[in-house]
Amino acid sequence: HRELEPILSLKQNKKDEFLKTLYTFLGNGGNLQQTMQDLNLSMSGLVYRIQKIEELLNRNLRDSKNSFELILLLESLIVLGEIEVE
């Protein structure tokens, strides 16, 4: 919770939007094109969200160590039923 608190404390719609974006982006190995298609977003909209998530979490999502840690955190919270990513 501590690592994702900046996102988890947002209003519900923003929280859901950012969690889904983060989960999809990490699941696609940081591939912007695939994530853009999966989320049905424009490139500029996706880049804005990624930058905002990086600012909130104070992490570089393109760093493999950060990506691994975050996907592990997300998967753990999903399994525990604490978050849902639709």
C-alpha positions as CSV (number, residue, x, y, z in Angstrom):
1,H,0.0,0.0,0.0
2,R,2.8,2.4,0.9
3,E,4.4,2.3,-2.5
4,L,1.1,2.8,-4.4
5,E,-0.5,5.2,-1.9
6,P,-0.2,8.3,-4.1
7,I,-2.5,6.5,-6.6
8,L,-4.7,4.6,-4.1
9,S,-5.5,7.9,-2.3
10,L,-6.9,9.6,-5.5
11,K,-10.6,9.9,-6.3
12,Q,-12.1,6.6,-7.4
13,N,-12.3,7.4,-11.1
14,K,-8.7,8.7,-11.3
15,K,-7.4,5.9,-9.1
16,D,-9.1,3.3,-11.4
17,E,-7.8,5.1,-14.6
18,F,-4.2,5.2,-13.3
19,L,-4.2,1.7,-11.9
20,K,-5.5,0.3,-15.2
21,T,-3.0,2.3,-17.2
22,L,-0.1,1.3,-15.0
23,Y,-1.1,-2.4,-15.0
24,T,-1.6,-2.5,-18.8
25,F,1.6,-0.5,-19.5
26,L,3.7,-2.8,-17.2
27,G,2.0,-5.9,-18.6
28,N,2.9,-4.9,-22.1
29,G,6.6,-4.5,-21.1
30,G,6.4,-0.7,-21.4
31,N,5.3,-0.9,-25.1
32,L,3.5,2.4,-25.6
33,Q,1.9,1.4,-28.9
34,Q,0.4,-1.8,-27.6
35,T,-0.8,-0.1,-24.4
36,M,-2.4,2.7,-26.5
37,Q,-4.3,0.1,-28.4
38,D,-5.3,-1.9,-25.4
39,L,-6.6,1.2,-23.6
40,N,-8.0,2.8,-26.7
41,L,-6.1,6.1,-25.9
42,S,-4.3,8.6,-28.0
43,M,-0.5,8.6,-27.7
44,S,-0.5,12.0,-26.1
45,G,-3.2,10.9,-23.6
46,L,-1.2,7.8,-22.7
47,V,2.1,9.7,-22.4
48,Y,0.4,12.2,-20.1
49,R,-0.9,9.4,-17.9
50,I,2.5,7.6,-17.7
51,Q,4.2,10.9,-16.8
52,K,1.6,11.6,-14.1
53,I,2.0,8.1,-12.7
54,E,5.8,8.5,-12.7
55,E,5.4,11.8,-10.8
56,L,3.0,10.4,-8.3
57,L,5.1,7.3,-7.5
58,N,8.4,9.1,-8.0
59,R,9.6,6.2,-10.1
60,N,10.8,5.7,-13.7
61,L,8.4,3.2,-15.2
62,R,10.9,2.4,-18.0
63,D,13.5,1.1,-15.4
64,S,13.2,-2.7,-15.4
65,K,13.7,-3.0,-11.6
66,N,10.9,-0.5,-10.9
67,S,8.6,-2.2,-13.5
68,F,9.2,-5.6,-11.9
69,E,8.5,-4.3,-8.4
70,L,5.4,-2.4,-9.4
71,I,3.9,-5.3,-11.4
72,L,4.6,-7.6,-8.4
73,L,2.9,-5.1,-6.0
74,L,-0.1,-4.8,-8.3
75,E,-0.5,-8.5,-8.8
76,S,-0.3,-9.0,-5.0
77,L,-3.0,-6.5,-4.3
78,I,-5.2,-8.0,-7.0
79,V,-4.8,-11.5,-5.5
80,L,-5.5,-10.2,-2.0
81,G,-8.7,-8.6,-3.4
82,E,-7.6,-5.1,-2.3
83,I,-7.7,-3.6,-5.8
84,E,-9.4,-4.5,-9.1
85,V,-8.0,-3.7,-12.5
86,E,-10.7,-4.0,-15.2
